[in-house]
Amino acid sequence: MPEDKISPYIRKYGVGEWAKNPDGTVNLTILFFKDISLDEAEQAISNYGKVIGKSALINGLIVAVPENSLENIAQEEIVQWINQVPPPPKTCNDGSRAAISVDTVQAPPYNLDGTSVIAGQWDSGWVDTTHDDLKGRVTIGDTGSSTGDHATHVAGTMLGNGTLSELAGGTALQWRGMATKATVISYEWWNDVAELDDEYDEAINTYEIDLSQNSWGFTWNIGGDNYGHYSDFDVAIDAVIRGNKGKPIPKCGLLVMKGQLVIVENMIALLIRALQKM
């Protein structure tokens, strides 16, 4: 049925306010069947409104059309799907605690704060040891690198105490991290499996880390020889996770190879570790 081509959200709630224009038109994404060229699609849609964008990737058009024209557009045989454009993008890091219920375990009766938890973090540079949200809880594990914004941001998400929240325009402790009394051993990322082996050995057996954080990755060409393969890095990381360095080491964050997800572990692991140590 033609109405089945229209997004269920639109059918139930109507087009969202974010997709409405002052002139009464609405911005929609319309997908067309694969055997329909975008030129042909644009010609058909021009009867209803104007095209404001094209995507060959999805064989679709972004259009501005009268809201009351949706059903007529759905009647077009070449149309496969009609949806509204997405709402304005926003950063989401501030909501991560609530999304994974960390606020719950930070509050009574649990009061978990990462006390005694030691994280190892690998990144493009080192965590800033002078940052007010992290000061006194960062140890540099290797040599030959420098402070990195990304590393500091990741560490703040993981264990920042939110000291600077009010000065940055938020409420008290609004932008604190997951485990606000945990500590971190900061390393520059490893370049080969030998460096990985040495640094994890030190991090686990000298610094006694409880888990590791890797929010970075490698770029393989899709379809190339390495893409999707179980590489030496994968073998080494799996061995660390299983405990071949003396104890199992959970991972939190992402280690990605050109969009291929290798490791994912929720930062709640920090707090779980804290609970285990109580």
Secondary structure as UniProt FT lines:
FT   HELIX           2..5
FT   HELIX           8..13
FT   HELIX           17..19
FT   TURN            22..23
FT   STRAND          25..32
FT   TURN            34..35
FT   HELIX           38..45
FT   TURN            46..48
FT   STRAND          50..55
FT   TURN            56..59
FT   STRAND          60..66
FT   HELIX           67..69
FT   HELIX           70..74
FT   TURN            77..78
FT   STRAND          79..84
FT   HELIX           93..95
FT   HELIX           96..99
FT   TURN            100..101
FT   HELIX           102..106
FT   TURN            108..110
FT   TURN            115..116
FT   STRAND          118..123
FT   TURN            129..130
FT   TURN            132..136
FT   STRAND          138..140
FT   HELIX           149..159
FT   TURN            163..169
FT   TURN            172..175
FT   TURN            180..181
FT   STRAND          183..188
FT   HELIX           193..205
FT   STRAND          211..214
FT   STRAND          216..218
FT   TURN            222..223
FT   TURN            227..228
FT   HELIX           232..242
FT   TURN            243..245
FT   STRAND          251..257
FT   TURN            258..259
FT   STRAND          260..265
FT   HELIX           268..277
//
